[in-house]
C-alpha cells in the first residue's frame, strides 16, 4: 500500500508573523529584510508580490519595484515561537514529522487518514484549525512521495490544498514551467530552455528519448529527477532527534543556488538568529556546525570546534562562512542551517574563569615566594619574573 506523504508549507511565514503582531499591516506590501545594498528580502507578503517583489531579492531592488514597501528587520524570537507552535500543532495529528525548515515540514499521514471518508475535508479542516488557533496560513500538498507532495503544496498558494496521485502527474505536473520543478535551480532552468525544454513535460519527453545533452546537463541528478517524474521518489520521513546540547536554525532558500554571495547573506541572518537564541538561553558553545541540503533532499554537514566558547553572531557567522566556503562552494543547495553545539551555561563559564584566575593567582604567588626566598638567601634582588624583566625594559 502506498504511503500518504504530506508537505505543509506556511505561507509567507515571516511576513505573516509580522501581520499577526501588527494587524494594521494586513493587505499592505511588507517585506522582512535589512536596509542597504547588502540586504535581501527573506520573505514578503502577497501584496508585495503583486509589485514583483520576491524572496531572495536585494532590498534596494524591492524598494525600486515597490516604493511604498514596508521593510521590517525581523523579530526572529517571535518567529521561533510561532514555528514551534506550528510543529506542535502538526504533531497532534502524527508523530512522523520531519522539520525541513522553520516554516515547512513533511509528515506521514498514512495511518491518520485511514477510515476518513473525505480526505479533502479532513485536510481543509486541519488548515482552518491551524488558522483559528494561530492565525497562520498554510498550503498543503498530499501525495505518495516527497517530491510530489512538495510540488502539490507549491501548486496553490496561499491556503492551497492539492492532492496529486501518480495518475495525475501528466495532468498536473507536466504542464508546469520547467523553473517550477522542485530540484531545478535558477541556473539550470535557462540551460534547459536553450534545449527546447520549457515545461516539465518537455523534460520528461527528452528523458524518454535519452537525449545525451540533457543527461550531460543534469549530471548525477538525471536519474533522480526521472524517477521523481515517474512517481518513484522517496516516501521516507526522517525524524530528527532533539539534541538538548545544541541551538540551531535553518532556512529553505527560495531557489536552488550555488552562489556563495547569496548563501552568505542567509548565513548572516541565521547567525544572528542562533546568537539571539543562545543569549536568551544564557548558553555558550564550542562548536559551530553548518548543514546544507541539496535539491534531492540529501543532507550534508561540517563542523568546527574552537578553543574558547562563544555566542556572538560575528564569530558564528565568520566560522559558518568559512565552513561553507571550504566544503560546499561548488554544491547547489536549497537549504542551509547553522547549529551551535557543545553548549555550556554562561554561569558555568564564569565559574571556570574564576577558577582559572584563582589558579593563576596561586601559581604567581608561589613563584613570587620562591623568588623572594632565593633573593633573601643571596642578599641581593638578582632574580625577577620574566614579566617584570619586560616591564623594566631589560632583555
N, C-alpha and C positions, 0 to 999 in steps of 0.2 A: 504493500500500500504506500502511495506517495505521501510524503510529509506535507504539512501545511506550514510554509515559511512566510513570516510576516515581516515587512520592513516598515517601521514607523519613523517619520521624519517631522520634527517640529517646524512649523512654517516661520521663516524669518525670525528665528529664535531670539537673538539679542534685541532686535528691533521690537519684537512683541513684548519682551520683558520691560522695555522702556515704556511702552504704551500701558502696560499693566500698572507700573509705578505711577505714571502720569497720564491719566485718560485723556487729557486735553491734546495729547499728541496723536490720538487716533485719527486716521484718514488724512494725515499730513505726511509730506515727504521727509522721512527721517533716515539717518544712517548712523551706525556705530563705527567710529574710527577716530583717528587723530588728525589734527590740522597739519599743514606743512607738506612739502613736496615728497617727503618720505612716508607720509601717512597713506594707509589703504582702507578701503571700506570692508569691514568684517562682515556686516550684514546690513541690508537696507529694507525698508518697508515696501509693500507692494505699490503704494502710491509713488514712492521714489522711482520704482522700476518703470513706471509709466513714462518717465522722462529719459529712460535709457541708463539709469544708474544701476550698477551691478556689483555683486560681491567680488572682492579682489581688485577692484578698480582704484587707481590713485585718487585720493580725496580731492585734490585740486581739479582733476578732470570731472569728477562727480559734481563739483560746485559749478563748473562751467556748463554742464548739461542741465543742471537744476539750481539756479542761483538762490532759490528760496529753501534749499535743502537745509534741514536742521541737523547739524553734526553733533553727536554726543560721544564723549570719550569712553564711556562704558563703565558699568558697575559689575565687575566680574564676581564679586562676592555674592551679589543678588542672583546673578546668572547661575552660579554654582548651587545655590539653594533651590532655585526653580528646576534645575537639571535633576537634582536628587529627588525632588518631588515627582517629576515625570517618571523616572525609572522605578521609584517605589510604586507608582500607580500601575505601571505595566506588570510589575512582579506580583501584583494582586491577582492577575489573570494566569500567569505562568512563571515558573522559576527559571525556565530555559530562555534566558535573556542575555544577549551579547551587546554590550555597550560599544558602539562604533565610535562615537564622539559625544560631546556634551548634549547634543540635540537629536541624536538618532540611534536606533538600535535594530537588531534583528532578533526575532523571537520565534520559538517553535510552538505553534498553537494546535498541533495535531490532536492531542488529547482533549484540549479545551473545547474544540468545536464539535466533538463527537456528540451526536444527538441533537445538534442545532438544526432546526428545520429551515431557517432563513439566515444564511451566513452574512449576507449584506446587511440585514437589520442588526445582527449581532455586533458587527464592527462599527456600524453607524452609531449605535447606542454607546459603544466604547468611546468613540470620538466625542460625543456630546457630554459624556460623564467627565472626561478629561477637561473639556472646556468649562463646564459648570463648576468644577472643583478648583481649577487653577487659572482659568481664562486663557490657557494656551491652546493654540490651534495646531492640528497636525494633518498630514496626509498619510494614508495607509495603503500599502501595496501587499497583496496576498497572492502567493503562487506556490510552486513546488521546489524552486531553487532560490538561492540568494540573489543571483543576477536578475532573474525575472521579478522577484519581489521588489528589488531596488528600482528596476525600470517601471514597475507598476506604481510605486509611490511617487515617482517623478512625473507620471503621466498627467495627473491633475493636481493643481495647486492653486490656492490654498484649500484646505479641508477636503481634499480629494480622497476617494475610495475606489480602488481599481483592483479587480481580480483578473489575473492572467493565467489561463490554463495552457498546457503545451499546445493544444489545438488552436489557441488564439495567437500564437507567435506571428504567423504570417499576416494575420488581420490587424493586429495592434502594433507589433514591434517593427515589422519590415517597412511600413510606410514612413517611419520617423527619419528625420535628417540624421546623417551619419554622426554629426557632432553631438547628438542627443544620446548616443550609445554609451552607457557606462563602460569605462575602460579605454575609450578613445580620447586621447588628450588633445588639447588645443593646437599642438604642433603636428599631430598625426592626421587630424581631420583634413587640413588643406592638401596634404600629400595624397590622401586617398581620393579627394575630389579631382586632383590632377590626373588620376587614373580612370576618371569617369564614375567614381563611386560617390553618389550624392545622398543615397538613403541606405539604411541598414540592410534592406532587401538587396540593393545593388551589391553590397559587400558579400552577402551570402551566395549570390549567383557566381561571383568571381571565385569564391572559395570552392563551390561545386565544380567549377571548371579547372580548379587547381592552377590558377594563373601564378606564375613564378614571381611577377612583380609584387603582387600582394603578399606572398609568402616572405619575400625578402624585406618588404617594408615593415611588416608586423613582427618578424623575427620569432623569438621563442614564445610569444603570446598568441601566435596564429592558431595553434591547435586549441588553446584555452577558449579563445573568442568563438571559434567554430562550434565547440561543444556547448557553449552558452546559448548560441542561437539555435541549437538543436534540443534545448531543454535538458541537457545532461550535466549542468553545473553542480557545484557543491550544495548540499542541503544541511550541512553541519552547523551547529551553533556552538561557538567557543565561549564557555562560561569562565570568565576570568576570576581567579581567586583574589579576594581582597587582601592587600598587604598593609597591615597596620603600621608598618615601618616605612611608608613612602607617601609622598604627596605629589600628585601629577595631574596634568591637564592635557587634552589633545584637541585637535580641530580637524574637521574634514574640509579640505580646500574646495573652492567652487569649481575647480577644474584640475585635471591631471597636469603636473608640471615637473620639469627638471631644471627650472630657472632658479638658481641659488639665491638671487636677489629677492625674488618673490617669497621663497621659503624663509629667508632671514627675517622678513617683515612679520611673518606669522610666529616665528620663534621669539621675536621681541615681545609680542603680546602674550604669548604663553609663559615666557619667563616672568613677566610682571604678575600674571595670574598665580603662578606657583609661589612666587615670593610673597605675595599678599596672603595666601592661604597659610604658608609656613609661619609668617609673623603672627597671624591671627591665632594659630595653634601653639605659638611660642616654641617652634622647633627650628633646629639647625640640621643640615645634612652634610655628609662627607662625599656622597656620590651623586653625580648627575647622569641620568640615562636619557637617551633620545630614542624614540620609537617612530618608525615610519611604516606605512602600508602602501604597497603599490596597487595598481588598478585591478589586480586579480585578487585583492584582499590579503595577499601574503604579507606577513608581518616580519619586520627586522628590528633589531635594537643593538645599540652600542652604549657602553658606559665608561665613565672616567671618575676615579676617586682622587680627591685632593688631600693634602696633609692636614689642613685645618677645616673645620666645619663652617658652613656659610648658609645664608638665606636671602642675601641681597640679589635683586633682579639682574644687576650688571654682571656679577660672577656667573649666575645661572645662564644668562644669555650668551656670554662670551664662550663658556665651556660647551654649551649646546651647539653654538655656531661652529666651533672648531670640530666637534664630533661629526656634525653633518657634512662639513666640507671634506673631511678626511675619509669618510666612509660611504657617503651617499650622493656625492656630487653628480654622478652620471645616472642616478636612478630616477625614473619617472614615478612620482608619488602622488597619492590622493589624500593621505592623512599624515599628520606629523604631531608628535606629542613629546612633552618633557616631564620627567619624573625626578624628584629629589628623594634620594634613598639614604639608608644607614642613618636614620634620624636620631637625634638626642634632644632632650629638653634644654632650653636656654638656661634654666636654673642649674642643671647638671653641669653645663659648660662653665657657668660661673663658679661652681664648687671646684671643678677641675682646675680652673685658672687660679683660684685661691690656694689650692694645694700646691700647684706648681710654683706660685710666687713664694709660698712659705718654705718649700724645699730649697728653692734658690736662695732665699734669705739664710736658711740654716747652713747651706753649703758655703755661702760667702762669709758667714760669721765664723765658721770653723776655720776657714782659710786665714781670716784675719787673726784669729787667736794663735794659730801656728806661726804666722809671720812675726807677730809681736813677741812670741816666746823666743824665737830664734834671734831676733834683733836684740832682745834683752840679754841673751847669753853672749852675743857678740859685743854688746855695749855700744853698738852703732846701728842706725837705721839703714842697713845695706839692702835689705830685701823689700821689694814692693810688688803688688799685684800688677799684672800686665795692664789692666785698665787705668791704674794710677800712673804708670810709666807714660802711657799715651797722653794722659791729661797734662803731664808735666812737659810734654813736647820732646821727650828723650826717645831714643831708639836703640 
